[in-house]
Amino acid sequence: MPEASRSERVVEVADIVPRHRHAIIFQLFEHLAPDGSLQIVVDHNPKPLRLQLEARHGSRCDWSYLGKGPDTWRVRLRLLDPGSADTG
């Protein structure tokens, strides 16, 4: 299992009421500290969430798969500063 850093919050998505999941993850993501990250743990590929985050934040949304199923998916999210976002 990938280790979480001290500044990383780990969220077990199954612990969140389904209708509130994306809203809670959006809020946590948007309030990340500059050096912080958010690790989400889910039972499926969270691709729809990725598309929504990228639609809102563009290249400022740094998305890294730490584990790709089949039973558990782990993703690390970071909110990049506008000047550090990859443009190419």
N, C-alpha and C positions, 0 to 999 in steps of 0.2 A: 504494500500500500504506500503511495507517495506521501512523504512527510509534508506537513503544513509548516510554514515558517511562523515565527512569533507574531508577525503582522498580518497573518492570513486567517480569515474566518472561514470555517468549514460549515456548510449548510447541507443537511440531509433533507432533500426535497420531499421525501415521503412523510416527513414530520409536519409539513405545511398543508393546510386545507387546500385542496386542488384549485378552487376558484380564486385563491389569493396568491398562489405560487409566483406567477410572473411579476405581479405588482411588488411583492416583497423583495424578490431578487433585483428588480429594477432599482428600488430604493437603496438596498444595500450596495449595489454597484455604483450608483450615482454619488454615494457618500463615502467612497473609499478614500483613505488617506493617500497622499502621493506615492508612498512606498508600500502601500497595502495591496492585498489581493483577496479574492473571494474564491473559495473552492466549493463547487457544487457537486453533490453526489446524487445520482439519479439511476433509475432502473431501465433507461432507454436513451437513445441518442437525442440530446436536447437541441437538435438543429433548428426547430422553430424559434426557440429562445434566442439562439445565436442570430438568426435573421432579424428578429425584432430589435435586439441590442445594436446590431450594426446599422439598422435603419435609423435608429435614434442618435447613435454616437459615431457612426462611420468608422474611420480607421483609428479612432481613439479607443475602440474596444479591442483589447488584446485578449484573444481566446486561445487557450492551449489545452489540448486533450492530454490528460495524465493517464487515463485508462479508457479503453473502448470496449466495454461489454465482455461477454454477452449479457451478464446479469447486472453488472455495476459499471456505470460510466462516471468518470471524474473529469471535471473541467476546471481549470484555473482561469479566472477573469482578472484583468487589470484595466484600470481606466488611465490611459496615457495622457500626459500633458499635450495640449494642442501642438506645441513646437516639437515634440518628440514622436508624434504619430508618423508611421511609415507612409511615405507618399508614393512608393513605387514598388 
